[in-house]
Amino acid sequence: METIGMELATLLKVIGVDLILSGDNAIVIALAAKDVPADLRKKAIFWGTFGAIVLRLLIAAIIVSLLKIPLISAIGGILLVRIAYKLLAGKEKEHKAGGSTVASAVRTIIIADAVMSLDNVLALAGVAHEFLPILLGILISIPIIIWGSQIILKAMEKLPIIVYAGAGLLAYTAGEMIVKDQKIDAFLHSFAPNLTKTIHVGLPIGLVIIVVGMGYFKRKNKKIEAS
């Protein structure tokens, strides 16, 4: 029962992270297909989304395998800290139109989703560490993203706590990726054996405080500048 509970918790984390980071992917899908004839639009969206999911899962499988290489997990954790901060500080995403044919729209959807989802997949790999939870999480969250993206985006705008919680989760995951890396863990046991447990617990929590704090002040300054 305990194992099942842990697997379920991991799956819920994957779904939550994917929803938070992918809230605007559906906007790209909509823009890519907007110039396709109405009777072919659903076809373009279906095949574009299908191709995007396949490519995203392929990238996830590669990243999960790479995380087993020494120091790659630590590097991934550092990158994930940046992703968590960008989630709060804001990032510009370019939404390009896709063309008037099904093929051009499908191509645009796949390429745009791949580019926009690299950060997402790295975060998912850090949360799950295995491919199966990522597979299930993406398959569950993709339909929600496609059909409920506007609701998700509006919810994040009205309830900023959702964004802060997501960034905090990513920062904590990043800290775990760093301290659980084989090389880093071995280094800590060799040079600071008495502090190893403290660092294992404290680093993830410290990163949450730093990222959420810096993100909060960045967003606050943006509001002041905008007003």
C-alpha positions as CSV (number, residue, x, y, z in Angstrom):
1,M,0.0,0.0,0.0
2,E,2.8,2.4,0.8
3,T,4.5,1.8,-2.6
4,I,1.2,2.4,-4.4
5,G,0.7,5.6,-2.4
6,M,4.2,6.8,-3.3
7,E,3.6,6.0,-7.0
8,L,0.2,7.8,-6.9
9,A,1.9,10.8,-5.3
10,T,4.6,10.9,-8.0
11,L,1.9,10.6,-10.7
12,L,0.0,13.5,-9.2
13,K,3.2,15.6,-9.0
14,V,3.9,14.9,-12.7
15,I,0.3,15.9,-13.7
16,G,0.5,19.1,-11.6
17,V,3.9,20.1,-13.0
18,D,2.9,19.4,-16.6
19,L,-0.3,21.4,-16.2
20,I,1.4,24.4,-14.6
21,L,4.2,24.5,-17.2
22,S,2.1,23.7,-20.2
23,G,-0.8,26.0,-19.7
24,D,-0.1,28.0,-22.8
25,N,0.9,25.2,-25.2
26,A,-2.8,24.9,-26.3
27,I,-2.6,28.5,-27.4
28,V,0.1,27.6,-29.9
29,I,-2.0,24.7,-31.1
30,A,-5.0,27.0,-31.7
31,L,-2.9,29.6,-33.5
32,A,-1.1,27.0,-35.6
33,A,-4.5,25.7,-36.8
34,K,-6.4,28.9,-37.1
35,D,-5.8,29.4,-40.9
36,V,-6.6,25.8,-41.8
37,P,-10.1,25.3,-43.4
38,A,-12.7,24.7,-40.7
39,D,-13.5,21.2,-41.9
40,L,-9.9,20.2,-41.6
41,R,-9.0,22.0,-38.4
42,K,-9.8,19.2,-36.0
43,K,-7.7,16.8,-38.2
44,A,-4.7,19.2,-38.0
45,I,-5.0,19.6,-34.2
46,F,-5.4,15.9,-33.7
47,W,-2.3,14.9,-35.8
48,G,-0.3,17.8,-34.5
49,T,-1.0,17.0,-30.9
50,F,-0.4,13.3,-31.5
51,G,3.1,14.1,-33.1
52,A,3.9,16.5,-30.2
53,I,3.0,13.8,-27.6
54,V,5.2,11.2,-29.3
55,L,8.1,13.6,-29.6
56,R,7.7,14.8,-26.0
57,L,7.7,11.2,-24.7
58,L,10.8,10.4,-26.8
59,I,12.6,13.4,-25.3
60,A,11.5,12.3,-21.8
61,A,12.9,8.8,-22.3
62,I,16.2,10.2,-23.3
63,I,16.4,12.6,-20.4
64,V,15.4,9.9,-17.8
65,S,18.3,7.8,-19.2
66,L,20.7,10.7,-19.1
67,L,19.9,11.4,-15.4
68,K,21.6,8.1,-14.5
69,I,24.9,9.5,-15.6
70,P,27.0,11.0,-12.7
71,L,26.6,14.8,-12.3
72,I,23.9,15.0,-15.0
73,S,21.2,15.0,-12.3
74,A,23.0,17.8,-10.5
75,I,23.3,19.8,-13.7
76,G,19.6,19.1,-14.4
77,G,18.7,20.3,-10.9
78,I,20.6,23.6,-11.5
79,L,18.7,24.1,-14.8
80,L,15.5,23.3,-13.0
81,V,16.1,26.1,-10.5
82,R,16.3,28.5,-13.4
83,I,13.0,27.1,-14.8
84,A,11.3,27.6,-11.4
85,Y,12.5,31.2,-11.3
86,K,11.4,31.9,-14.9
87,L,7.9,30.5,-14.0
88,L,7.5,33.3,-11.4
89,A,9.6,36.0,-13.0
90,G,7.8,35.6,-16.4
91,K,9.1,34.6,-19.8
92,E,8.3,35.6,-23.3
93,K,7.0,33.0,-25.6
94,E,6.5,33.6,-29.3
95,H,3.3,32.2,-30.7
96,K,3.7,31.8,-34.5
97,A,0.9,31.1,-36.9
98,G,1.0,27.8,-38.6
99,G,-0.2,28.1,-42.2
100,S,-3.3,27.2,-44.2
101,T,-2.7,23.5,-44.8
102,V,-3.0,20.5,-42.5
103,A,0.7,19.5,-43.0
104,S,2.0,23.0,-42.2
105,A,-0.2,23.3,-39.1
106,V,0.9,19.8,-37.9
107,R,4.5,20.7,-38.5
108,T,4.2,24.0,-36.6
109,I,2.4,22.3,-33.6
110,I,5.1,19.6,-33.3
111,I,8.1,22.0,-33.6
112,A,6.6,24.6,-31.3
113,D,5.5,22.1,-28.7
114,A,9.0,20.4,-28.7
115,V,10.8,23.8,-28.2
116,M,8.4,24.9,-25.5
117,S,8.3,21.6,-23.7
118,L,12.1,21.0,-23.2
119,D,11.8,22.7,-19.8
120,N,8.6,20.8,-19.0
121,V,10.2,17.4,-19.7
122,L,13.3,18.1,-17.7
123,A,11.0,19.0,-14.7
124,L,8.9,15.9,-15.2
125,A,12.1,13.7,-15.3
126,G,13.3,15.3,-12.1
127,V,10.0,14.7,-10.3
128,A,9.4,11.1,-11.5
129,H,13.0,9.7,-12.2
130,E,11.2,6.9,-14.2
131,F,9.6,6.9,-17.6
132,L,6.3,5.2,-16.8
133,P,4.9,7.9,-14.4
134,I,6.0,10.5,-17.0
135,L,4.1,8.6,-19.8
136,L,0.9,8.3,-17.7
137,G,1.2,11.9,-16.5
138,I,1.6,13.3,-20.0
139,L,-1.3,11.2,-21.4
140,I,-3.6,12.4,-18.6
141,S,-2.6,16.0,-18.7
142,I,-2.4,16.6,-22.5
143,P,-6.2,16.4,-23.0
144,I,-6.7,18.7,-20.0
145,I,-4.2,21.2,-21.5
146,I,-5.8,21.1,-25.0
147,W,-9.4,21.5,-23.8
148,G,-8.9,23.4,-20.6
149,S,-6.0,25.7,-21.2
150,Q,-8.0,28.9,-20.9
151,I,-9.4,27.8,-17.6
152,I,-6.0,26.9,-16.3
153,L,-4.5,30.2,-17.4
154,K,-7.3,32.2,-15.8
155,A,-7.0,30.2,-12.6
156,M,-3.3,31.0,-12.4
157,E,-4.0,34.7,-13.0
158,K,-6.7,34.9,-10.3
159,L,-4.9,32.6,-7.9
160,P,-1.2,33.4,-8.0
161,I,-0.7,30.9,-5.2
162,I,-0.9,28.1,-7.8
163,V,2.1,29.5,-9.7
164,Y,4.0,30.0,-6.4
165,A,3.2,26.4,-5.4
166,G,4.3,25.1,-8.8
167,A,7.6,27.1,-8.6
168,G,8.2,25.9,-5.1
169,L,7.7,22.3,-6.1
170,L,10.1,22.7,-9.0
171,A,12.7,24.3,-6.7
172,Y,12.4,21.5,-4.2
173,T,12.7,18.9,-6.9
174,A,15.8,20.7,-8.2
175,G,17.4,20.6,-4.7
176,E,16.7,16.8,-4.5
177,M,18.2,16.2,-7.9
178,I,21.4,18.0,-6.8
179,V,21.9,16.3,-3.4
180,K,20.9,12.9,-4.7
181,D,23.3,12.9,-7.6
182,Q,25.8,10.1,-7.0
183,K,28.9,12.3,-7.3
184,I,27.5,15.1,-5.1
185,D,26.3,12.6,-2.5
186,A,29.7,10.9,-2.4
187,F,31.5,14.4,-2.1
188,L,29.3,15.3,0.8
189,H,29.9,12.1,2.6
190,S,33.7,12.5,2.1
191,F,34.1,16.2,3.0
192,A,31.2,16.9,5.3
193,P,29.9,13.6,6.7
194,N,28.3,15.2,9.8
195,L,26.4,17.7,7.7
196,T,25.3,15.4,4.9
197,K,21.8,14.7,6.2
198,T,21.3,18.4,7.1
199,I,22.3,19.4,3.5
200,H,20.1,16.8,2.0
201,V,17.1,18.2,3.9
202,G,18.2,21.9,3.9
203,L,19.2,22.5,0.3
204,P,15.8,21.7,-1.3
205,I,14.0,23.8,1.4
206,G,16.6,26.6,0.9
207,L,16.1,26.7,-2.8
208,V,12.3,26.9,-2.4
209,I,12.7,30.0,-0.1
210,I,15.3,31.6,-2.5
211,V,13.3,31.0,-5.7
212,V,9.9,31.9,-4.3
213,G,11.3,35.0,-2.6
214,M,13.2,36.2,-5.7
215,G,10.2,35.5,-7.9
216,Y,7.9,37.3,-5.6
217,F,10.0,40.5,-5.6
218,K,10.5,40.3,-9.4
219,R,6.7,40.1,-9.9
220,K,6.2,42.9,-7.4
221,N,8.7,45.1,-9.2
222,K,7.0,44.4,-12.6
223,K,3.7,45.5,-11.2
224,I,5.2,48.7,-9.9
225,E,6.9,49.4,-13.2
226,A,3.6,48.6,-15.1
227,S,1.7,51.1,-12.9
